[in-house]
Amino acid sequence: MPVCISPSTISTYILDITMNRTIASILLITAAVCITAGCRKKEWDEHYGRPDSLEPPVYQQLQSMGRFKSLLALIDKAGYKETLSNGGYWTLFAPNDEAVAAYLQQMNKSSAEDVAEDTARMLVQYLLVYNSYTKDRLDDYQATASGNAGWIPNTAFRRRTAFYSGFYQDTNANGQAIVAISNNRNTTAAAQQGSYNPTDYNNKYISYFTSDYFSAHQLSATDYNYFFPQSQYTGFNVAQAKVLSSNVVAENGVIHEIDKMVTPSLSIDEYLKTRPEYSSFRAILNRLKLNNTVQFVYSLDASKRYAILKGSSDPVYVKVYSYLLAYSPNNENHLMAEVNDGQKDCWTMFVPKNEAVDKYVKEVLCQYYKSLDEVPIQIITDFLNAHMFSTAVWPTQFASTRNGAGEEARFDANSDVTDKKLLSNGMLYGTTKVQDANVFRTVYGKMYLNPAYQMMTRLLDYSGQKVKLTQPNTPVTLLLISDTAFHAAGYYYNAVSDQWSYKSGSSTTTNGVYDKLIRIVSSCVFTNPYRLALENPAGNGIVKSGDAGIEGEYLKYDNNNIISAGLQDAGKVAHIDSTRTAVNGRVYYLSNIPLFSENNIGFHIKALGTASGSEFNYFWQYLQSSTAFTAATNQIIGLTGGFYTVFIPNNAAIVKAVNQGLLPGTGAAGSKTPTFNPSSAADKQLVQNFIQYHILDNRTVVPDGETSDKFNSVLKNAEGSALQFNVYNTANGMQVVDNKGVAANVILNKSNNLSNRCVIHLLDNYLNYKAN
């Protein structure tokens, strides 16, 4: 009987056969692939497998050397076994068993097993440097600047480690406990809330010392032993440790064996917190309220990371130091002008003990204030910055290394320094005295520290004279004008708008006020050789303000009174109320502003010559009728607002000039009398030429023995060249010699008359501009 098979069964049977054949094919192909792969793997291993000559990884190298059992135990406990057994690039400063044993004994531990996990991790991380460096490369700086990238030999003494401090507990301005984290950048004026980078963990640096670096920087064992007096400098040291064997190459880095355990250093910020003898300085450095130097700024990124690590929702605040400070003492990264600049430099801070700080605050910073809460923030930060150097100050280089103000470290490394620390982000020297900053100890400090002289301080800053006034080796005499005196004269400053104004009655103007004030305060600064005349203002005399070789206003002094041209116009004087001495000179406190004259020079010649009995009268009469003079403004043609000296012949000399044909006159030859208002154009020109030749152009000279030379007059010849005369100057006299070689003497008791950027002298003879 035939078997009946349904169509569906036939289909299933055919499918099974097909599938079995497919599986068989796959198995055959797979077998072939396996055979082929086995051959290929052998070839791969032969060409690309780990060479037998390749050194073991760091961890296995330590094992094979046999003298790092304790360090390996610490690595295990720290959780770094896998890291140091695999790929990567590390430099490990490896303390041998003897070094670890000494450390454990110091810590009262019997073995590495007794070390807490967190401590082990901290120790191992600080000994681990990112990237692999042999000794020859450790002291080379990895520059990253555009156009200058690459290795710079013998310029590095630090490397970034795997260790960082992270979160810690602090106290905010309200006295509340907070979770904080150190800023990892310096604060700038453009980012006063700080420039914290959440991807940068502010890793600490470890310092080492090589003979090549020391040689390149004129350093010696003296510098090393200053920090580590119990250690021997060998030419390759890591902190207080000697390197016993270097350049042990591993698959994933380099090992340098050291003879001491090097533990993580604190930052400057962290170290100060642990030392009560510096609490006064630290209190100023960490001001949180009035005139604050520190603020805690909330960070969302840091808070999120804290929540992940600690499982806490507490907010995290970045400790941000003021942008007015030279640097942030909690920043481990140095300037970050280049990403690796912490390799070649670090901060330095000189920290005075409490007694020295308290005394200086009382006697200097707060001499005009009740407390530091009232002292302007700029004064506070100037005090701090005097002690903060943005570069490494080596022990033998105090005198040659400068802070931001250009001042050397004014400490004796042997007698003034009691504490010496090489910390993770810089050098710290504890001292028995403060750094007396130039802004405080010079004449500049006498007004800068006194709130009654804020306007003058600001004006001298704006005029660029601060640098000169703060140089301790540049002798200066300074006349000080109080804010009260400025206000009494109608002058004010608006700090909000940064504008200077002048108020007269109900009207106020800002036009040209700043320039006027700069001219006034500039006339109050006297340097050598002129300042010597003001050593005794109880006498009388005349003195030029400003610097040698540069024109300046002249002032007169008489019996402790200062007379300027403007005060003279007003019939006033500025009395010297008191005086104080600074390291570079003396200051005199004035009762009034030494105003300059706003009248033209002709005004003062008129005042001298109007009286018929005046020896200036004949010259004045010629001038007032001259085409060179504008009566409405008292302006003399050819005088354009610079500095001048007017030599006026007395009446007898004028008559002589008339009889020599240099001025118009009437009468018989030899006995002519002046014609003050001639009618002819030729005679008018004679008068103008005569007047202009008696005016020295662009210089003011007085009988002080300082200036003798050939000078230009205002008069010019047909070619446009100035006609000249010679001035011979002594401390007690002055002589002017004209084009014909004839001399005229300055009559001292009638000379040194002040005008607008000008001094007027009386001569006993006239000056002849004609050579023949």
C-alpha positions in Angstrom: 0.0 0.0 0.0 1.5 3.2 -1.0 2.3 5.8 1.7 0.6 9.1 1.2 2.7 12.2 2.1 1.0 15.5 2.4 2.4 18.5 0.5 3.3 20.2 3.9 5.4 17.2 5.0 7.3 17.2 1.7 8.0 20.9 2.1 9.3 20.3 5.7 11.5 17.4 4.6 13.1 19.4 1.8 13.7 22.3 4.2 15.4 20.0 6.7 17.7 18.7 4.0 18.5 22.2 2.9 19.3 23.3 6.4 21.5 20.3 7.1 23.5 21.0 4.0 23.8 24.7 5.0 25.0 23.8 8.5 27.5 21.4 7.1 28.7 24.1 4.8 29.0 26.6 7.7 30.9 24.0 9.7 33.3 23.4 6.9 33.8 27.1 6.4 34.3 27.7 10.1 36.9 25.0 10.3 38.7 26.5 7.4 38.6 29.9 9.0 39.9 28.6 12.3 42.8 26.9 10.6 43.6 30.0 8.6 43.2 32.2 11.8 45.6 30.1 13.7 48.1 30.6 11.0 47.4 34.3 10.9 47.7 34.6 14.7 51.1 33.0 14.6 52.2 35.5 12.0 50.6 38.4 13.9 52.4 37.4 17.1 55.7 37.1 15.2 55.3 40.6 13.9 53.3 42.5 16.4 53.3 40.6 19.7 55.0 41.9 22.8 58.7 41.6 22.3 60.6 39.4 24.7 63.1 42.2 25.2 60.4 44.7 26.4 60.8 45.6 30.1 58.0 44.7 32.4 55.5 47.4 33.6 56.4 49.5 36.6 54.6 47.3 39.1 56.4 44.1 37.9 59.7 45.9 37.7 59.4 46.9 41.3 58.7 43.2 42.1 61.7 42.0 40.2 64.1 44.4 41.9 63.2 43.0 45.3 63.7 46.1 47.5 60.3 47.7 47.1 58.1 45.3 49.0 56.7 48.0 51.3 56.0 50.4 48.4 54.2 47.6 46.5 52.1 47.0 49.6 51.2 50.7 49.6 50.5 50.5 45.8 48.2 47.6 46.4 46.3 49.3 49.2 46.1 52.5 47.1 44.4 50.6 44.3 47.1 51.4 41.8 48.4 47.8 41.1 46.4 47.5 37.9 47.3 51.0 36.8 51.0 50.4 37.1 50.7 46.9 35.6 49.2 48.1 32.3 49.8 50.6 29.6 50.5 54.3 30.2 53.2 56.8 30.8 54.4 57.4 34.3 57.4 58.6 36.3 57.6 57.0 39.7 59.9 58.3 42.5 60.1 55.0 44.3 61.2 54.9 48.0 62.9 51.6 48.7 62.1 49.4 51.7 64.5 51.2 54.0 63.0 54.5 53.1 59.5 53.3 53.7 60.5 51.7 57.0 61.9 54.9 58.3 58.7 56.7 57.4 56.5 54.0 59.0 58.6 54.3 62.2 58.1 58.0 62.2 54.4 57.5 61.9 54.4 54.8 64.6 53.3 52.1 62.1 54.8 48.6 62.2 54.2 47.9 58.5 52.7 49.2 55.3 49.6 47.1 56.1 48.9 49.4 59.0 48.6 52.5 56.7 45.1 53.6 56.0 43.8 53.2 52.4 43.4 56.9 51.9 46.9 57.6 53.2 48.4 55.0 51.0 46.6 56.4 48.0 47.8 59.9 48.8 51.4 58.7 49.2 51.4 56.8 45.9 49.7 59.5 43.9 52.2 62.1 45.0 55.1 59.9 44.0 53.6 59.4 40.6 54.2 62.0 37.9 52.2 62.2 34.7 54.3 61.1 31.6 57.6 59.3 31.5 60.8 61.2 32.1 64.4 60.1 32.4 66.7 62.2 34.5 67.9 64.0 31.3 64.4 65.1 30.5 63.2 66.0 34.0 64.9 69.4 34.1 63.7 70.3 30.6 60.6 72.4 30.2 57.8 71.3 27.9 56.9 74.6 26.2 53.5 74.8 24.5 53.5 78.4 23.3 52.8 78.8 19.6 56.0 79.2 17.7 58.0 78.1 20.7 56.7 74.6 21.4 59.1 71.9 22.4 61.7 71.1 25.0 63.6 73.9 26.6 66.7 72.5 28.3 67.6 73.0 32.0 64.6 75.2 32.9 62.4 72.9 35.0 62.5 71.7 38.6 58.9 70.6 39.1 56.4 68.1 37.7 52.7 67.6 38.1 51.7 64.6 40.2 48.6 62.4 40.3 47.7 63.8 43.7 45.3 66.7 44.5 43.6 67.8 47.7 40.0 68.1 46.4 37.1 69.1 48.7 37.6 70.4 52.2 35.7 72.1 55.0 35.9 75.9 55.3 34.0 78.8 56.9 32.2 81.5 54.9 31.8 85.2 55.7 28.8 84.5 57.9 30.7 82.0 60.0 28.9 79.0 58.5 30.7 75.7 57.7 30.8 75.0 54.0 32.2 72.5 51.6 34.9 74.3 49.6 37.5 73.6 46.9 40.6 75.6 45.9 40.6 77.8 42.9 42.8 76.4 40.1 43.4 79.6 38.3 44.5 83.1 39.3 41.7 85.7 39.5 41.6 88.4 36.9 39.9 91.8 36.7 37.9 90.5 33.8 36.7 87.5 35.9 36.5 88.7 39.4 34.3 85.7 40.4 37.2 83.5 39.5 38.1 81.3 36.5 37.7 77.9 38.1 38.1 75.1 35.6 36.0 72.0 36.7 38.0 69.7 34.5 41.3 70.6 36.2 41.7 69.0 39.6 44.5 71.4 40.7 47.1 68.6 41.0 50.0 69.2 43.2 53.6 69.5 42.0 56.7 67.7 43.3 60.1 69.4 43.2 63.4 67.9 42.3 66.9 69.3 41.9 69.4 68.5 39.2 73.0 69.7 38.7 72.1 70.9 35.2 69.2 73.1 36.4 71.3 74.5 39.3 74.1 75.3 37.0 71.9 77.1 34.5 70.3 79.2 37.3 73.4 80.0 39.3 72.3 77.9 42.2 74.3 75.6 44.5 74.0 73.2 47.3 73.5 76.2 49.6 70.1 76.8 48.0 69.1 73.1 48.4 70.3 72.8 52.0 68.6 76.0 53.0 65.3 74.0 52.6 66.7 70.6 53.5 69.5 71.0 56.0 69.5 67.3 57.0 69.9 66.1 53.4 72.9 65.8 51.1 72.7 67.5 47.8 73.9 65.1 45.1 73.0 66.7 41.9 69.8 64.7 41.6 67.4 65.0 44.6 63.7 64.8 45.0 62.6 67.0 47.8 64.6 65.8 50.8 65.5 62.5 49.2 68.6 61.4 47.2 68.1 59.5 44.0 70.0 56.2 44.4 69.3 54.8 41.0 67.8 56.5 38.1 66.3 55.8 34.7 65.0 52.3 35.5 62.9 51.8 32.3 59.6 50.0 32.5 57.0 49.2 29.8 54.8 52.0 31.0 57.3 54.5 32.4 60.5 55.2 34.3 61.4 54.5 37.9 63.8 56.7 40.0 64.8 55.0 43.3 64.9 57.4 46.3 66.3 57.0 49.8 63.5 58.8 51.7 59.7 58.7 51.6 58.5 62.0 50.1 55.0 62.9 51.4 52.6 65.3 49.7 53.3 69.0 50.4 50.7 71.5 51.4 50.0 74.5 49.2 50.8 78.0 50.6 47.1 78.5 51.4 47.0 75.2 53.2 50.2 75.7 55.1 49.3 79.1 56.5 46.2 77.6 58.0 48.3 75.2 60.1 50.6 77.9 61.6 49.2 80.1 64.3 52.4 82.3 64.3 51.2 83.6 60.9 47.6 84.2 61.9 47.8 88.0 61.7 49.1 87.9 58.1 46.7 85.2 57.1 43.8 87.2 58.5 44.7 90.1 56.2 45.2 87.6 53.3 41.8 86.0 54.0 39.6 89.0 54.6 36.0 87.9 54.0 34.0 91.0 54.9 34.9 94.7 54.5 37.6 95.2 52.0 37.6 91.5 51.3 40.5 89.7 49.7 38.7 86.3 49.5 35.2 85.2 48.5 33.5 81.9 48.2 31.8 81.4 44.9 29.2 78.7 44.3 30.1 76.2 41.6 27.5 74.0 40.1 30.1 71.7 38.4 32.0 71.2 41.7 28.7 70.5 43.5 27.7 67.8 41.0 31.0 66.1 41.3 30.9 66.3 45.1 27.4 64.7 44.9 28.7 61.8 42.8 31.8 61.2 45.0 30.3 61.7 48.4 26.6 61.1 47.8 25.8 64.5 49.4 23.7 67.4 48.1 25.8 70.0 49.9 26.7 72.9 47.7 30.4 73.4 47.0 32.1 76.8 46.9 35.3 77.8 45.2 37.7 79.8 47.4 38.5 82.8 45.2 41.3 85.3 46.0 41.0 88.9 44.9 42.2 89.8 41.4 44.2 92.6 43.1 46.6 90.1 44.6 49.7 89.0 42.7 48.4 85.4 42.6 46.0 83.0 44.3 47.9 81.1 47.1 45.6 78.1 46.6 46.3 77.7 42.9 48.7 74.9 42.1 48.9 75.6 38.4 51.1 78.8 38.5 50.2 81.4 35.8 48.9 79.0 33.2 50.2 81.3 30.5 51.3 77.9 29.1 49.7 74.7 30.2 53.0 73.4 31.7 54.5 76.6 33.1 54.2 75.1 36.6 57.2 72.9 35.6 59.6 75.9 35.5 58.3 78.3 38.1 56.3 78.7 41.3 55.0 81.3 43.8 57.0 82.7 46.6 55.6 84.2 49.8 57.4 85.9 52.7 55.2 85.7 55.7 56.0 87.9 58.7 55.2 86.7 62.2 52.3 88.1 64.2 54.3 90.6 66.2 55.8 92.2 63.1 52.5 92.4 61.3 50.6 93.8 64.2 53.2 96.5 64.8 53.3 97.5 61.1 49.5 97.6 60.8 49.2 99.8 63.9 52.1 102.2 63.1 51.9 102.4 59.3 48.8 101.0 57.6 46.4 102.2 60.3 48.1 105.4 61.4 45.2 107.4 60.0 42.5 104.8 60.4 40.8 103.1 63.4 41.2 99.6 61.9 41.9 97.7 58.7 38.1 97.7 58.0 38.5 101.4 57.1 41.8 101.1 55.1 41.2 101.1 51.3 41.5 97.7 49.7 44.4 98.9 47.4 46.5 99.7 50.4 45.8 96.3 51.9 46.7 94.5 48.7 49.8 96.6 48.2 50.9 95.4 51.7 50.2 91.8 50.8 51.7 92.0 47.3 54.9 93.3 48.7 55.4 89.8 50.3 54.1 87.9 47.2 56.4 87.1 44.4 55.0 85.5 41.2 58.2 83.6 40.7 60.6 81.4 42.6 62.9 83.3 45.0 65.8 81.1 45.7 67.6 81.6 49.1 70.8 83.0 47.5 68.8 85.3 45.1 66.7 87.5 47.5 68.5 90.7 46.3 68.1 89.9 42.6 64.5 88.6 42.4 61.7 91.2 42.1 58.0 91.2 43.0 55.3 92.8 40.9 56.3 96.3 42.1 59.9 95.7 41.0 61.1 95.4 44.6 63.7 92.9 45.8 63.1 90.7 48.8 64.4 92.9 51.6 65.3 90.1 54.0 68.6 88.7 55.3 68.3 85.0 54.5 70.4 84.1 57.6 68.9 86.4 60.3 65.4 87.4 59.2 64.1 84.1 58.0 63.0 81.5 60.7 60.9 79.2 58.6 61.8 77.8 55.1 59.4 75.6 53.2 59.3 74.3 49.7 55.5 73.7 49.2 53.5 72.1 46.5 52.8 75.5 44.7 55.7 77.6 45.9 58.3 78.7 48.4 57.4 80.1 51.8 59.7 82.0 54.1 58.6 82.9 57.6 60.2 86.1 58.7 60.7 88.3 61.7 59.9 91.5 59.9 57.6 92.9 57.1 58.6 93.9 53.6 58.4 97.7 53.9 57.0 98.4 50.5 58.1 101.5 48.5 54.6 102.8 48.3 54.6 103.1 52.1 58.2 104.1 53.0 58.8 106.8 50.3 57.4 110.3 50.0 54.5 108.8 48.1 53.4 106.9 51.2 53.0 110.1 53.2 49.9 111.0 51.0 48.9 107.5 50.0 48.4 106.3 53.5 46.6 109.5 54.5 42.9 109.7 53.5 43.1 113.5 53.6 45.2 113.5 50.5 43.3 111.2 48.1 42.9 113.7 45.3 46.6 114.5 45.1 47.5 110.8 45.3 45.1 110.1 42.4 46.4 113.0 40.3 50.0 112.0 40.7 49.0 108.4 39.8 47.2 109.6 36.7 50.1 111.8 35.6 52.5 108.9 35.7 54.6 110.2 38.6 54.0 107.4 41.0 57.0 105.4 39.7 59.4 108.3 40.3 58.0 109.1 43.8 58.2 105.5 44.9 61.9 105.0 44.0 63.8 104.8 47.3 67.0 105.8 45.6 65.6 108.8 43.8 65.6 111.8 46.2 62.4 113.8 46.0 60.8 116.8 47.8 57.0 116.9 47.6 54.6 119.6 48.5 51.3 118.1 49.6 47.8 119.5 49.0 44.9 118.2 51.0 41.5 117.4 49.7 40.2 120.3 51.9 42.5 122.7 50.1 41.4 121.5 46.7 37.7 121.8 47.7 38.3 125.3 49.1 39.7 126.3 45.7 36.6 124.7 44.0 38.1 121.5 42.7 36.4 118.1 43.2 36.6 114.5 42.0 33.7 112.2 41.3 34.8 108.6 41.7 31.7 107.2 40.0 32.1 109.1 36.8 35.9 109.4 37.2 35.7 113.1 36.4 37.3 116.2 37.8 35.3 119.3 38.1 35.6 123.0 39.1 32.8 124.8 40.9 32.5 128.5 41.0 29.4 129.9 42.6 26.4 128.0 41.1 28.2 126.8 38.0 30.3 123.7 37.6 32.5 122.7 34.7 34.7 119.7 33.8 36.3 121.3 30.7 40.1 121.4 31.0 39.9 120.8 34.8 42.0 117.7 34.8 44.8 119.3 32.8 44.9 122.3 35.2 45.1 120.0 38.2 47.9 117.9 36.7 49.8 121.1 36.1 49.3 122.1 39.7 50.4 118.9 41.3 53.3 118.5 38.8 54.6 121.8 40.2 54.7 120.2 43.6 57.4 117.6 42.8 61.1 118.5 43.0 64.0 116.3 42.2 67.8 116.7 42.1 69.5 119.1 41.7 66.6 121.6 42.3 65.0 120.0 45.3 68.1 120.9 47.4 66.9 124.5 47.4 63.9 123.5 49.5 66.0 121.9 52.2 65.4 125.0 54.2 62.1 126.7 53.2 62.5 129.0 56.2 64.9 131.0 54.1 64.0 132.5 50.7 64.7 131.7 47.1 63.3 130.3 43.9 63.2 126.6 42.8 62.2 124.7 39.7 59.8 121.8 39.9 60.2 118.6 38.0 63.3 116.8 36.7 66.6 117.9 35.5 66.6 118.6 31.7 62.8 119.0 31.6 61.0 122.3 31.9 58.9 122.9 35.0 57.1 125.6 36.9 59.2 127.8 39.2 58.0 128.5 42.7 59.4 130.9 45.3 59.7 130.3 49.0 60.1 132.7 51.9 59.9 132.1 55.6 58.0 128.8 55.2 55.6 130.2 52.7 55.3 129.0 49.1 54.6 131.5 46.4 53.4 130.5 42.9 52.6 132.8 40.0 48.8 132.2 40.6 49.0 132.8 44.3 51.0 136.0 43.6 48.3 137.2 41.3 45.7 136.6 44.1 47.9 138.2 46.8 48.1 134.9 48.7 50.7 132.3 49.8 50.6 128.6 50.7 52.0 128.2 54.2 54.0 125.1 55.1 52.1 123.7 58.1 54.4 120.8 58.9 56.9 118.4 57.4 57.8 114.7 57.5 60.7 112.7 56.2 60.6 109.5 54.2 63.3 107.2 52.9 63.8 109.1 49.7 63.1 112.7 50.8 60.8 115.1 52.5 57.2 116.3 52.3 55.8 119.7 53.2 52.1 120.0 54.0 50.6 123.1 52.4 47.7 125.2 53.6 46.8 126.3 50.1 47.1 125.3 46.4 50.1 126.7 44.6 48.0 127.9 41.7 49.6 128.7 38.4 48.8 132.0 36.7 46.2 132.1 34.0 47.4 135.5 32.9 49.7 135.9 29.9 53.3 137.1 30.4 52.4 140.7 29.3 50.2 141.0 32.4 53.1 140.5 34.7 55.4 142.8 32.7 52.7 145.4 33.0 52.5 144.9 36.7 56.2 145.3 37.0 56.5 148.3 34.7 53.4 150.5 35.2 54.8 152.6 38.0 56.8 155.5 36.5 59.6 154.9 38.9 60.0 151.3 38.1 63.2 150.0 36.4 60.9 148.0 34.1 58.9 151.1 33.0 60.7 152.0 29.7 60.5 148.4 28.5 56.8 148.2 29.4 56.1 151.5 27.6 57.7 150.2 24.4 55.8 146.9 24.8 52.4 148.3 25.4 52.5 150.4 22.2 54.2 147.7 20.1 52.7 145.7 17.3 54.0 142.7 19.2 51.5 143.2 22.0 47.8 142.7 22.3 46.5 144.8 25.1 43.2 143.0 25.5 44.8 139.7 26.3 48.3 140.8 27.4 49.6 138.5 24.7 53.1 139.0 23.1 53.4 137.9 19.5 55.6 134.8 19.1 54.9 133.4 22.6 52.8 130.2 22.1 52.3 128.8 25.5 55.6 127.2 26.2 58.3 128.0 28.8 60.1 131.4 28.5 62.5 133.7 30.2 62.2 137.5 29.7 65.3 139.6 30.1 64.2 143.2 30.5 66.9 146.0 30.3 66.5 148.6 33.0 65.6 152.2 32.0 69.2 153.3 31.7 70.0 150.4 29.4 66.9 151.2 27.3 68.2 154.7 26.8 71.5 153.3 25.7 69.7 151.0 23.2 67.9 154.1 21.8 71.1 155.9 21.3 72.6 152.8 19.5 69.7 152.8 17.1 68.1 149.6 18.3 65.0 151.5 19.5 63.3 154.6 18.1 64.0 157.9 19.9 64.1 161.6 19.4 66.8 164.2 20.0 70.4 164.7 19.1 72.7 161.8 18.6 74.1 160.5 21.8 71.4 162.1 23.9 68.2 160.7 22.4 65.2 159.9 24.5 62.8 157.0 23.9 59.9 157.3 21.4 57.6 154.7 23.0 54.9 154.8 20.3 56.6 155.4 16.9 54.6 156.0 13.8 56.8 154.5 11.1 56.6 150.9 10.2 60.4 150.6 10.3 60.5 152.0 13.9 57.7 149.7 14.9 59.7 146.7 13.6 62.7 147.9 15.6 60.6 147.7 18.7 59.3 144.3 17.9 62.7 142.9 17.1 64.2 144.3 20.3 61.4 142.8 22.5 61.6 139.4 20.9 65.4 139.2 21.2 65.1 139.7 24.9 62.8 136.6 25.3 64.5 133.2 25.7 62.4 130.6 23.8 61.2 127.3 25.4 63.4 127.5 28.5 63.2 129.1 31.9 66.5 130.0 33.6 67.2 131.6 37.0 70.5 132.3 38.8 71.0 128.9 40.4 74.2 127.7 38.9 72.5 124.9 36.9 71.9 126.1 33.4 74.5 127.7 31.1 74.3 127.4 27.4 73.6 129.1 24.1 69.9 129.6 23.7 67.4 130.6 21.1 65.5 133.8 21.4 62.0 134.3 20.0 63.4 136.6 17.3 64.0 134.9 13.9 66.0 136.1 10.9 64.8 136.3 7.3 65.6 132.6 6.8 63.4 131.7 9.8 66.3 130.7 12.1 66.3 131.8 15.7 68.8 134.4 16.8 70.7 133.3 19.9 72.6 134.6 22.9 74.7 132.9 25.6 73.7 132.5 29.3 76.3 132.1 31.9 74.8 130.9 35.2 76.2 130.8 38.7 74.6 130.2 42.1 74.7 133.9 42.9 74.5 135.6 39.5 73.7 135.4 35.8 75.2 137.0 32.7 73.7 137.2 29.2 76.0 137.8 26.2 74.5 139.0 23.0 75.4 138.5 19.3 78.1 141.3 19.5 79.7 139.6 22.5 78.5 142.3 24.9 77.5 141.2 28.4 74.4 142.1 30.5 74.2 141.2 34.1 71.0 140.1 35.9 70.1 142.4 38.7 69.3 139.9 41.4 67.2 141.9 43.8 64.9 142.9 40.9 64.8 139.5 39.2 63.1 136.1 39.6 59.7 137.5 39.0 57.1 134.8 38.4 54.8 134.6 35.4 52.9 132.0 33.4 55.5 129.4 32.8 58.0 132.2 32.8 60.4 134.1 34.9 61.2 137.8 34.3 64.6 139.2 35.1 66.0 142.8 35.1 69.3 143.4 33.2 71.8 146.2 33.6 72.4 146.3 29.8 70.5 145.7 26.6 71.0 142.7 24.2 72.0 143.5 20.6 70.8 141.1 18.1 72.8 142.6 15.3 76.2 140.9 14.8 77.7 143.9 13.0 
